Amino acid sequence: MEETVVALAGNPNVGKSTVFNALTGLHQHTGNWPGKTVASAEGLCRHGGKAYRLVDLPGTYSLLAHSAEEEVARNFLCFSRPEAVCIVCDATCLERNLNLVLQTLEITPRAAICLNLMDEAKKRKLRIEPARLEALLGVPVMGCTARQKNTPARLFSLLERATEGEENRRSYMPRYPEEIEKALAPVCRVLQKKDCRGLAPRWVALRLLEGDPTLMEELDRHLGPDFRRDAGLFIAMTEAERLLAEGGIPQGELPDRIVATLAGEASRLAAAVVTGEEKSYSAADRRLDKVLTGRRWGIPIMLGLLAVIFWLTISGANLPSALLAKGLFRLQDLLSGALLGLGVPLWLHDALILGVYRVAAWVVSVMLPPMAIFFPLFTLLEDMGYLPRVAYNLDRPLKRCGACGKQALTICMGFGCNAAGVVGCRIIDSPRERLLAILTNSFVPCNGRFPTLVNLILLFFVGTAAGPGQSVLSALLLTGLIRNLRALKDEKKLKQQYVKEGDERQKQIYTNALCAAMRATLILGLAAVIVAGYFSMTVSLTLLVTVLLVSLMTLAFKLYFGKKY
C-alpha cells in the first residue's frame, strides 16, 4: 500500500504530540534527523483504505531558521516535499500561531489547519470561526480538542481533504509592502521560467533576497550550484537590490520588514475570526509592545530599567549586608570566647573561627543580600512579561556576535551568579548558540567578581576622581576596552596591523622608541616618587601622572625615530 507522507507542524506546546499520538498510537518510532541533534518522530496510520506516514516536525514559531529546530522544519517542508502539511494551532492564541501558517502557505498550498484546545478557548470566552478562517486562507480548517475520542476520525477527514485537493489550489498569500513587491517582480519572472524542482518561485525569490547563508547552502544542494550563477538571475537580483535601495530598504533590514508584514497579516486574520472578552487585552499588549520594543523608546527604557535594578541591587544591599555582617561577627566573638573557655588549642581555634567561620561569614554577608534583591526583581520582570521584550530588543546586536536574543536573559542572570547564568542557558534552542552562551556567560562579572573589578579600576586608573567622576571614568575605561576588543574582529584592521607589525622598518622604530621610553620611565618614576613625597600626593595620582607622561614620551620617541629613519 502506497504511503502518503504528511508533515505535522506547529508551535511548541500546542498539543502537536497529542495529535500525533492520537493518530499513530503505538505505530511510531523516534530518532535524530540526519546530521542534527534534533529528535524526530514518525508514525504510520491507516484510515479508509489509505496509509499515512506522519512526520512530527520539531516545534517552532517560525521557518526563518534561527535555530536547529527551525532549520530542520524548514528543510523538510521545502526539500522533502510531503504530500500535505497539517499545522496544529493553539486556539487560545491564534494570532501567534498564524505566523507559522502564513510562512507554510508560502511554501505549499497543500496544507490543513487543526485548531486545537478549543475547549480552553471556550473557557476563556473566546469565539473562533473555523469556517471563516478556511474561507480566508483557502485551505481546510477544523476546530477540535485533541484528547476527545472523536478527534482522530475528524483529523483523518481533514487529512483526506488536504491530500486530495487540486494541485493548483489557490491559498492565501501574504502581500508585502509595495517596495518589496516591486523588487520581487523581476526575480519571480526569471524563476518562473526556470526549474525550481517543486519550490514556489515567489518563496525562492524572497529567500534569495534575504540571503540567509544556511538556506543558500541548502538551495545549492537541492537546485544545483549553477542555479544561482545564472546570468539572467544575476541581472534580476541586481535590479531587485536596486529597487529595494530606492525604496529605502537596505538588504539587512529586509528580513525585519518581512517578519513585520507577516505579523501584521496574522493579526488582521486573527481579528477577523476571533471574538471575545480577551480581544481587548491583546490590543493593550500591542500598544505596550510598540513602546517597549519600538526603535525610539525600546532600548532607552530597557537600559533605564536595568540600571535601576542594578542600582537597587548594589546600593540597596549595603544596609542588609552591614546588619548581617554585624550579627555574624558578634556571633564570632561569642563562639571564640566559648572555645577559648573550653581550653581549645589556639591553632584549632584560629583554624575554625578565624579561618572557616570568618570566611563563611564574609561570603554570606557580602553575597547573600545582593542575590536576595536581584533575583526577586528579575523574577518580577519575568512575571510581568518584560524579559521576552528584552530578548527581542537585544536579538539583533547579539546575532552580530553569533549569539541570539535569549542569551540576554542568561547574561542578566549571570550578573547575580554565574552558575545561574550558565544553568539558564537551557532556554536556548540551538545547541551551537547554547554552547556559546555557556562559554561566554562564565566571563560575566557576577556578584562576587564585580566589586573586585570596580575596586581595581578605581585603585589603579581613576582613583583620584571624586564623586560621580569615578563611575563616569570607570565606564569610559570599560567602553574603550570593549571597543578595542571589537576592533580585533575587523578583518581589514587586523590585516593592516599584521602588515605593519611585519615591516622591518617599523620593528626597528618601535624597538628604539621602547628603549628610549624605558630610560625615560626610570627617570620619571624616580622623579614622581620624590614629588609625591614632598607634596604628600596620593599614590594613585602619582601612578596616573607617570603613566600619562610615559605614554606621551613613547609617542614622541616613536615620531622622532620614525622621522629619523
C-alpha positions as CSV (number, residue, x, y, z in Angstrom):
1,M,0.0,0.0,0.0
2,E,1.4,3.4,-1.0
3,E,2.0,5.7,1.9
4,T,1.0,9.4,1.9
5,V,3.6,11.5,3.7
6,V,2.1,14.2,5.9
7,A,4.2,16.6,7.9
8,L,2.8,17.7,11.3
9,A,4.0,21.2,12.2
10,G,3.1,23.7,14.9
11,N,4.4,25.9,17.7
12,P,5.8,24.4,20.8
13,N,3.2,23.4,23.4
14,V,0.1,23.5,21.1
15,G,-0.7,19.8,21.5
16,K,1.0,18.6,18.4
17,S,2.4,15.5,20.2
18,T,-1.1,14.7,21.4
19,V,-2.5,14.8,17.9
20,F,0.4,12.7,16.7
21,N,-0.1,10.0,19.3
22,A,-3.9,10.0,18.8
23,L,-3.4,9.3,15.1
24,T,-0.5,6.8,15.2
25,G,-0.9,5.1,18.5
26,L,1.9,2.6,19.0
27,H,3.0,2.6,15.4
28,Q,5.7,5.2,15.7
29,H,9.5,5.4,16.2
30,T,11.9,8.1,17.2
31,G,15.4,9.1,16.3
32,N,17.5,12.0,15.2
33,W,17.5,14.0,12.0
34,P,20.5,13.2,9.8
35,G,23.4,15.4,10.9
36,K,21.2,17.2,13.6
37,T,20.9,16.7,17.3
38,V,17.1,17.3,16.9
39,A,14.7,14.5,17.8
40,S,12.5,13.2,15.1
41,A,9.3,11.1,15.3
42,E,7.5,9.2,12.5
43,G,4.3,7.2,12.8
44,L,2.2,5.1,10.5
45,C,-1.6,5.1,10.5
46,R,-4.4,3.8,8.2
47,H,-7.9,5.0,7.6
48,G,-10.4,4.3,4.9
49,G,-8.0,2.0,2.9
50,K,-5.2,4.7,2.9
51,A,-1.9,4.7,4.7
52,Y,-0.5,7.9,6.1
53,R,3.1,8.4,7.3
54,L,3.1,11.2,9.8
55,V,6.3,13.1,10.4
56,D,6.3,15.1,13.6
57,L,8.4,18.2,12.9
58,P,10.1,20.0,15.8
59,G,8.0,22.6,17.4
60,T,8.9,26.0,16.0
61,Y,7.5,29.6,15.9
62,S,8.9,30.4,12.6
63,L,10.5,28.9,9.5
64,L,13.2,31.7,9.2
65,A,15.8,29.3,10.7
66,H,17.2,30.9,13.8
67,S,17.8,27.6,15.4
68,A,18.5,23.9,14.5
69,E,14.8,23.1,15.1
70,E,13.6,25.8,12.7
71,E,16.2,24.7,10.2
72,V,15.0,21.1,10.3
73,A,11.3,22.0,9.9
74,R,12.0,24.4,7.1
75,N,14.2,22.0,5.2
76,F,11.7,19.1,5.5
77,L,8.8,21.2,4.2
78,C,10.8,22.7,1.4
79,F,13.0,19.9,0.1
80,S,11.4,16.7,1.3
81,R,8.1,17.7,-0.4
82,P,5.5,16.0,1.7
83,E,2.1,15.4,0.1
84,A,0.5,17.7,2.7
85,V,1.2,19.7,5.9
86,C,-1.1,19.6,8.9
87,I,-0.5,22.7,11.1
88,V,-1.6,22.4,14.7
89,C,-2.5,25.7,16.2
90,D,-3.4,26.8,19.7
91,A,-6.9,28.3,19.6
92,T,-6.3,30.4,22.7
93,C,-3.6,32.4,21.0
94,L,-4.4,32.1,17.3
95,E,-2.6,35.3,16.2
96,R,0.8,34.0,17.2
97,N,0.2,30.6,15.5
98,L,-1.0,32.2,12.3
99,N,2.5,33.5,11.7
100,L,3.8,29.9,11.1
101,V,0.7,29.2,9.0
102,L,1.4,32.1,6.6
103,Q,5.0,31.0,6.2
104,T,3.9,27.5,5.4
105,L,1.4,28.6,2.8
106,E,4.2,30.5,1.1
107,I,5.9,27.1,0.6
108,T,3.0,24.9,-0.3
109,P,-0.8,25.3,-0.7
110,R,-1.3,21.6,0.3
111,A,-2.0,22.4,3.9
112,A,-4.6,21.9,6.6
113,I,-5.1,23.7,9.9
114,C,-6.1,21.9,13.1
115,L,-7.3,24.4,15.7
116,N,-6.5,22.5,19.0
117,L,-7.6,23.5,22.5
118,M,-11.0,24.7,21.5
119,D,-12.3,23.8,25.0
120,E,-9.7,26.1,26.6
121,A,-10.7,28.9,24.2
122,K,-14.3,28.4,25.2
123,K,-13.4,28.6,28.9
124,R,-11.7,32.0,28.2
125,K,-14.9,33.1,26.4
126,L,-13.2,33.3,23.0
127,R,-15.4,32.6,20.0
128,I,-13.5,31.3,16.9
129,E,-15.0,30.7,13.5
130,P,-13.0,27.9,11.7
131,A,-15.3,28.2,8.6
132,R,-14.5,31.9,8.2
133,L,-10.7,31.2,8.6
134,E,-11.0,28.4,6.0
135,A,-12.6,30.9,3.6
136,L,-9.9,33.5,4.2
137,L,-7.0,31.1,3.9
138,G,-8.3,28.8,1.2
139,V,-7.2,25.6,3.0
140,P,-9.2,23.1,5.2
141,V,-9.6,24.2,8.8
142,M,-11.0,22.2,11.7
143,G,-11.5,23.1,15.4
144,C,-11.0,20.3,17.9
145,T,-9.8,19.1,21.3
146,A,-7.1,16.5,20.7
147,R,-8.0,14.4,23.8
148,Q,-11.6,13.8,22.8
149,K,-12.5,10.4,21.4
150,N,-14.0,11.6,18.1
151,T,-10.9,13.7,17.3
152,P,-8.9,11.0,15.3
153,A,-11.8,10.4,12.9
154,R,-12.2,14.1,12.2
155,L,-8.5,14.5,11.8
156,F,-8.4,11.8,9.2
157,S,-11.2,13.5,7.3
158,L,-9.1,16.7,7.5
159,L,-6.0,14.9,6.1
160,E,-8.1,13.5,3.2
161,R,-9.3,17.0,2.2
162,A,-5.7,18.2,2.3
163,T,-4.1,15.4,0.3
164,E,-6.9,15.1,-2.3
165,G,-7.1,18.7,-3.1
166,E,-6.4,20.2,-6.5
167,E,-2.7,20.6,-7.4
168,N,-3.4,24.2,-8.5
169,R,-5.2,25.1,-5.3
170,R,-5.0,28.8,-4.6
171,S,-4.3,29.5,-0.9
172,Y,-3.8,32.8,0.9
173,M,-0.6,34.6,0.0
174,P,0.7,37.5,2.1
175,R,1.2,40.8,0.4
176,Y,4.3,42.7,1.3
177,P,4.9,46.5,1.1
178,E,5.0,47.9,-2.4
179,E,8.8,48.4,-2.3
180,I,9.3,44.6,-1.6
181,E,6.7,43.5,-4.2
182,K,8.4,45.7,-6.9
183,A,11.8,44.1,-6.0
184,L,10.3,40.6,-6.1
185,A,8.7,41.0,-9.6
186,P,11.9,40.7,-11.8
187,V,13.3,37.8,-9.7
188,C,9.9,35.9,-9.9
189,R,9.8,36.4,-13.7
190,V,13.1,34.7,-14.1
191,L,12.4,31.9,-11.6
192,Q,9.1,31.1,-13.3
193,K,11.0,30.2,-16.4
194,K,13.5,28.0,-14.5
195,D,13.1,24.6,-13.0
196,C,12.8,25.2,-9.2
197,R,12.2,21.4,-8.6
198,G,8.9,21.9,-6.8
199,L,9.7,25.0,-4.9
200,A,7.4,28.0,-5.1
201,P,9.2,30.7,-7.2
202,R,7.9,33.5,-5.0
203,W,9.3,31.8,-1.9
204,V,12.7,31.2,-3.6
205,A,12.8,34.9,-4.6
206,L,12.1,36.0,-1.1
207,R,14.8,33.8,0.3
208,L,17.4,34.8,-2.3
209,L,16.8,38.5,-1.4
210,E,17.2,37.7,2.3
211,G,20.5,35.9,1.6
212,D,20.4,33.5,4.6
213,P,23.7,31.6,4.4
214,T,22.3,28.3,5.8
215,L,19.4,28.4,3.3
216,M,21.7,29.3,0.4
217,E,23.7,26.1,1.1
218,E,20.5,24.0,1.1
219,L,19.3,25.7,-2.1
220,D,22.6,24.9,-3.8
221,R,22.3,21.2,-2.7
222,H,18.7,21.0,-3.9
223,L,18.8,23.1,-7.1
224,G,22.5,22.7,-8.0
225,P,25.4,25.1,-7.6
226,D,24.9,26.5,-11.0
227,F,21.3,27.7,-10.3
228,R,22.3,30.9,-8.6
229,R,25.1,31.6,-11.1
230,D,22.6,32.0,-14.0
231,A,23.2,35.3,-15.8
232,G,19.5,36.2,-16.0
233,L,19.0,35.6,-12.3
234,F,22.1,37.7,-11.5
235,I,20.7,40.6,-13.5
236,A,17.3,40.2,-11.8
237,M,18.9,40.1,-8.4
238,T,20.9,43.3,-9.1
239,E,17.7,45.0,-10.3
240,A,15.8,43.9,-7.2
241,E,18.6,45.2,-4.9
242,R,18.5,48.5,-6.7
243,L,14.7,48.7,-6.3
244,L,15.0,47.9,-2.5
245,A,17.6,50.6,-2.1
246,E,15.5,53.1,-3.9
247,G,12.6,52.2,-1.7
248,G,14.6,52.9,1.5
249,I,15.1,49.2,2.4
250,P,18.7,48.2,2.9
251,Q,19.4,44.5,2.5
252,G,20.0,44.0,6.2
253,E,16.5,45.3,7.0
254,L,14.6,43.2,4.5
255,P,14.1,40.2,7.0
256,D,12.7,42.6,9.6
257,R,10.2,44.0,7.1
258,I,9.1,40.5,6.0
259,V,8.6,39.5,9.7
260,A,6.7,42.7,10.4
261,T,4.4,42.1,7.4
262,L,3.7,38.5,8.4
263,A,2.9,39.6,12.0
264,G,0.5,42.3,10.7
265,E,-1.2,39.8,8.4
266,A,-1.6,37.3,11.2
267,S,-3.0,40.0,13.5
268,R,-5.6,41.0,10.8
269,L,-6.7,37.4,10.2
270,A,-7.0,36.7,13.9
271,A,-9.1,39.8,14.4
272,A,-11.4,38.6,11.6
273,V,-12.1,35.2,13.1
274,V,-11.7,35.6,16.9
275,T,-14.1,37.5,19.1
276,G,-14.5,37.5,22.8
277,E,-13.5,39.1,26.1
278,E,-9.7,38.7,25.7
279,K,-9.6,40.7,22.5
280,S,-9.1,44.0,24.3
281,Y,-6.2,42.6,26.3
282,S,-4.3,41.8,23.1
283,A,-4.9,45.3,21.8
284,A,-3.4,46.7,25.1
285,D,-0.4,44.4,24.8
286,R,0.1,45.5,21.2
287,R,0.1,49.2,22.2
288,L,2.5,48.4,25.0
289,D,4.8,46.5,22.7
290,K,5.0,49.5,20.4
291,V,6.6,51.4,23.2
292,L,8.7,48.7,24.9
293,T,10.1,47.2,21.7
294,G,10.0,50.3,19.5
295,R,13.1,51.7,17.9
296,R,12.7,55.1,19.6
297,W,11.9,54.1,23.2
298,G,12.6,50.3,23.5
299,I,16.4,50.5,24.1
300,P,16.3,53.6,26.5
301,I,13.5,52.1,28.6
302,M,15.3,48.8,28.8
303,L,18.7,50.4,29.8
304,G,16.9,52.6,32.3
305,L,15.0,49.8,33.9
306,L,18.1,47.5,34.1
307,A,20.1,50.4,35.6
308,V,17.5,50.9,38.3
309,I,17.6,47.2,39.1
310,F,21.4,47.2,39.3
311,W,21.4,50.3,41.5
312,L,18.9,48.8,43.9
313,T,20.9,45.6,44.0
314,I,24.3,47.3,44.6
315,S,23.2,50.2,46.8
316,G,20.3,48.5,48.5
317,A,22.4,45.6,49.6
318,N,24.7,47.8,51.7
319,L,22.3,48.1,54.7
320,P,21.3,44.4,55.0
321,S,24.9,43.4,54.3
322,A,26.1,45.6,57.1
323,L,23.5,44.2,59.5
324,L,24.2,40.6,58.6
325,A,28.0,41.1,59.0
326,K,27.4,42.8,62.4
327,G,25.3,39.9,63.6
328,L,27.6,37.2,62.2
329,F,30.8,38.7,63.7
330,R,29.1,39.2,67.0
331,L,28.4,35.5,66.9
332,Q,32.0,35.0,66.0
333,D,33.1,36.7,69.3
334,L,30.7,34.5,71.3
335,L,32.0,31.4,69.6
336,S,35.6,32.4,70.1
337,G,35.0,33.1,73.8
338,A,33.3,29.7,74.2
339,L,36.1,27.8,72.5
340,L,38.8,29.6,74.5
341,G,36.9,29.0,77.7
342,L,36.8,25.3,76.9
343,G,40.6,25.2,76.6
344,V,40.7,24.5,72.8
345,P,44.2,24.8,71.4
346,L,45.0,28.2,69.8
347,W,45.8,26.7,66.4
348,L,42.5,24.8,66.3
349,H,40.7,28.0,67.5
350,D,42.3,30.1,64.7
351,A,41.5,27.4,62.0
352,L,37.8,27.1,63.0
353,I,37.0,30.7,64.0
354,L,39.4,32.9,62.1
355,G,39.5,30.6,59.1
356,V,36.4,28.6,58.4
357,Y,33.8,30.7,60.2
358,R,35.2,34.2,59.3
359,V,35.4,33.3,55.6
360,A,31.9,31.8,55.6
361,A,30.6,34.9,57.4
362,W,32.2,37.3,54.9
363,V,30.9,35.3,51.9
364,V,27.3,35.2,53.3
365,S,27.2,38.8,54.4
366,V,28.6,40.1,51.0
367,M,27.0,37.6,48.6
368,L,23.5,36.9,50.1
369,P,21.9,40.4,50.2
370,P,22.6,41.3,46.6
371,M,21.3,38.0,45.3
372,A,18.3,38.2,47.6
373,I,17.5,41.6,46.0
374,F,18.5,40.9,42.3
375,F,16.8,37.6,41.7
376,P,13.3,38.6,43.1
377,L,13.4,41.8,40.9
378,F,14.5,39.7,37.9
379,T,11.7,37.2,38.6
380,L,9.2,40.1,38.8
381,L,10.3,41.3,35.4
382,E,9.7,37.8,34.1
383,D,6.3,37.5,35.6
384,M,5.4,40.9,34.1
385,G,6.4,39.6,30.6
386,Y,9.1,42.1,30.1
387,L,12.1,39.7,29.8
388,P,10.9,38.4,26.3
389,R,10.9,42.0,25.2
390,V,14.4,42.5,26.4
391,A,15.4,39.4,24.4
392,Y,13.7,41.0,21.3
393,N,15.5,44.3,21.8
394,L,18.9,42.7,22.0
395,D,18.4,40.0,19.4
396,R,20.0,42.0,16.5
397,P,23.2,43.1,18.3
398,L,23.7,39.6,19.8
399,K,23.2,37.9,16.4
400,R,26.0,40.1,15.0
401,C,28.2,38.3,17.6
402,G,26.9,34.8,16.6
403,A,24.5,34.6,19.6
404,C,20.8,35.0,20.0
405,G,18.4,37.3,21.9
406,K,17.6,34.7,24.5
407,Q,21.2,34.9,25.8
408,A,20.4,38.5,27.1
409,L,18.3,36.9,29.8
410,T,21.1,34.5,30.8
411,I,23.6,37.3,30.8
412,C,21.4,39.3,33.2
413,M,21.1,36.3,35.5
414,G,24.9,35.9,35.3
415,F,25.3,39.3,36.9
416,G,23.7,37.8,40.0
417,C,25.5,34.5,39.8
418,N,27.5,32.9,37.0
419,A,26.1,29.5,38.0
420,A,22.5,30.7,37.4
421,G,23.6,32.3,34.1
422,V,25.1,29.0,32.9
423,V,22.2,26.9,34.0
424,G,19.7,29.3,32.5
425,C,21.2,28.6,29.0
426,R,18.9,25.6,28.7
427,I,16.2,28.0,27.4
428,I,18.3,28.5,24.2
429,D,17.1,26.1,21.5
430,S,20.1,25.9,19.2
431,P,22.9,23.7,20.5
432,R,25.6,25.9,19.0
433,E,24.1,29.1,20.5
434,R,23.6,27.3,23.8
435,L,27.3,26.3,23.9
436,L,28.4,29.8,23.0
437,A,26.2,31.3,25.8
438,I,27.6,28.8,28.4
439,L,31.2,29.7,27.5
440,T,30.7,33.5,27.3
441,N,28.4,33.8,30.3
442,S,31.2,32.4,32.5
443,F,33.0,35.8,31.9
444,V,30.1,37.9,33.1
445,P,31.2,39.9,36.2
446,C,28.9,38.3,38.8
447,N,28.1,39.5,42.3
448,G,31.4,38.2,43.6
449,R,33.7,39.5,40.9
450,F,32.1,42.8,40.1
451,P,33.1,44.7,43.2
452,T,36.7,43.4,42.8
453,L,36.8,44.7,39.2
454,V,35.4,48.1,40.1
455,N,37.9,48.5,43.0
456,L,40.8,47.6,40.7
457,I,39.7,50.2,38.2
458,L,39.2,52.8,40.9
459,L,42.6,52.0,42.5
460,F,44.9,52.0,39.6
461,F,43.2,54.2,37.0
462,V,40.6,56.6,38.3
463,G,41.2,56.6,42.0
464,T,41.9,60.4,42.0
465,A,38.4,61.3,40.6
466,A,35.9,62.4,43.1
467,G,32.1,61.8,43.3
468,P,30.3,60.8,40.2
469,G,33.6,61.2,38.2
470,Q,34.7,57.8,39.4
471,S,31.8,56.0,37.9
472,V,32.0,58.0,34.6
473,L,35.7,57.4,34.2
474,S,35.3,53.7,35.0
475,A,32.5,53.4,32.4
476,L,34.6,55.2,29.8
477,L,37.6,52.9,30.5
478,L,35.5,49.8,30.2
479,T,33.9,51.1,27.0
480,G,37.3,51.8,25.5
481,L,38.4,48.3,26.3
482,I,35.3,46.8,24.7
483,R,35.8,48.9,21.6
484,N,39.4,47.8,21.2
485,L,38.4,44.2,21.6
486,R,35.7,44.6,18.9
487,A,38.3,46.1,16.6
488,L,40.1,42.8,16.7
489,K,37.1,41.2,14.8
490,D,37.6,43.7,11.9
491,E,39.5,41.7,9.2
492,K,40.7,44.8,7.4
493,K,42.2,46.3,10.6
494,L,43.7,43.0,11.5
495,K,45.4,42.7,8.1
496,Q,46.7,46.2,8.3
497,Q,48.1,45.5,11.8
498,Y,49.8,42.3,10.7
499,V,51.4,44.1,7.7
500,K,52.5,46.9,9.9
501,E,54.0,44.7,12.6
502,G,55.8,42.6,10.0
503,D,57.6,45.5,8.4
504,E,61.3,45.5,9.5
505,R,61.5,49.3,9.4
506,Q,58.5,49.6,11.8
507,K,60.1,47.0,14.0
508,Q,63.3,49.0,14.3
509,I,61.4,52.2,15.0
510,Y,59.3,50.5,17.7
511,T,62.3,48.9,19.4
512,N,64.2,52.2,19.6
513,A,61.2,54.0,20.9
514,L,60.6,51.4,23.6
515,C,64.2,51.6,24.7
516,A,64.1,55.3,24.9
517,A,60.8,55.2,26.7
518,M,62.1,52.7,29.2
519,R,65.0,55.0,30.2
520,A,62.6,57.9,30.5
521,T,60.3,55.8,32.6
522,L,63.0,55.1,35.2
523,I,63.8,58.8,35.5
524,L,60.1,59.9,35.5
525,G,59.2,57.2,38.1
526,L,62.0,58.4,40.4
527,A,61.0,62.0,40.0
528,A,57.3,61.2,40.6
529,V,58.1,59.4,43.9
530,I,60.2,62.4,45.1
531,V,57.5,64.9,44.1
532,A,54.7,62.8,45.7
533,G,56.6,62.5,48.9
534,Y,57.3,66.2,49.0
535,F,53.8,67.4,48.3
536,S,52.0,64.4,50.1
537,M,50.2,63.4,46.9
538,T,48.3,60.1,46.7
539,V,49.9,57.1,45.2
540,S,47.1,56.7,42.6
541,L,47.6,60.3,41.3
542,T,51.3,59.6,41.1
543,L,50.8,56.5,39.1
544,L,48.2,58.2,36.8
545,V,50.6,61.1,36.1
546,T,53.5,58.8,35.5
547,V,51.6,56.5,33.1
548,L,50.3,59.6,31.2
549,L,53.8,61.1,30.8
550,V,55.3,57.8,29.8
551,S,52.6,57.3,27.2
552,L,53.3,60.8,25.7
553,M,57.0,60.2,25.9
554,T,56.7,56.8,24.0
555,L,54.6,58.5,21.3
556,A,57.1,61.4,21.0
557,F,60.1,58.9,20.7
558,K,58.2,56.9,18.1
559,L,57.6,60.0,16.0
560,Y,61.2,61.1,16.4
561,F,62.6,57.7,15.3
562,G,60.1,57.4,12.5
563,K,61.3,60.7,11.1
564,K,64.9,59.8,11.6
565,Y,64.7,56.5,9.8
